[in-house]
Every structure is written in C-alpha cells, then in structure tokens.
Amino acid sequence: MLLYVATMKSKRNLTRFTYETTAFQGWRLCLSRAGTTFTRYFSDKKYGGSKKSLSAAEKGLAELIQLVDNSRRVDGKLSQATIRKGRKLLDKA
C-alpha cells in the first residue's frame, strides 16, 4: 500500500514548521516593514489541521499588510499606534 502525503510549501511571509522532533507544527507569519517585525504562530492543533491554520495565517497576513501599507510613517518608521494595532490584530487572528 502506498501512502501519499502532500507537502505544503512555505510562501512569502509564511513559513511552514513540520519538524518531528518539536511539539509545534503549523505556520509562522513574519512581516517586516519600516523597521518593525510582526510575528505570529498558527498551530495546526489549535486551528484543526494544516489547511485551516494556513487559511487563518493567510487571513491574518492580508489584514496586517493592509493595515501597515496604508498607515502613515513617522521619520520613515511605523507609528506606535500602527504597531499597537498590528499586534492587536494578530492577537485576535
């Protein structure tokens, strides 16, 4: 019997973690803009599987990109209000 396992590849700003030796399996969202890095992990266990965790990560990434790219900058950096909104948005995701 041949067992087929589909591998899910990382995408821009989304990295797949599937190491057998660690407890975490899922997706990491990492977005850097104007000197600030936003990071959030989406666990397969929490979201009910790799496809659902990917979907949640993609939704969170789209919302974060929209917020960050449409925000105003202070001396070329993101404002503190935008950073707070971005972190709050990721906490809800």
N, C-alpha and C positions, 0 to 999 in steps of 0.2 A: 504494500500500500504506500502510495506517495502522498506526502503531506505538503501542501503548498502554503507558504506563509508570505504574505505581501509585506514588503518592506516599505516603510514610509520615510521619505527623504526630507531632510531639513529644507526650509525655504528662507527667503530673505527675512531677517529679523526673528525667525522662529527656528529653534534647534530641537531636534528630537533626541531624547535621552532614553536609551533602552539597554542599559548595562545590566547584565545578570547578577553582578556582584554587589549592586546597591539596592537599597529599598525603594528608590524613586524611579518611576517610569512615567514619562509624559513629555510635555513640550515646555520649552523656556522661551518666553518673549523677551527680547532685549532690543531696545530702541535708543539710539544716541542722537541727540540734536542739540546744537548750540551749547556744548559743554555739559550737558546733563544726560545721564543714562537712566532709563527706566527699565526695570527687570521684574518679571513675574513668572512663576512656575505654574503650569496647569497639569495636574496629576491625572493619569488615566483612572486611578482608583476613585478619586473624588468625582470625576465627570462621567464615569461609567464606560470607559473604553477609549482607545486611541483616537478614533474618529470624532467622538464627542469632545474630547479635550482639545483636539486640533481645531474644531469648529469654534469653541469658546476662545481659544487663543487668537484665531483669525479675527473674530469679532472685536476682542479687546484691542488688538493691534490697529484695526481700522479706525476705531473710536479715538485711540490715542494719537494716531497720525493726524486725524482731522483736527483734534484739539491743538496739538503742538504746531502744526504747519499754519494754522490760522490765528495764532496768538501773536501778540506784539513782543518785541525784544527790547531789552534794556542793555545798552552798551554791547550789543551782539549776543547777549545771553538771554535765556528764557526768564521771564519774571517769576518771582517767588509765588505769586498767585497761580500762574500756569503750572508750575511744578507741583504745588499742592493739589490742584485739580487733576493733574495727570496721575498722581499717586492714589488719590481718592477713587478715580475712575478704575484703576487697576485693582484696587481692593474690592470693588463691587463685582468685577468680572468673574 
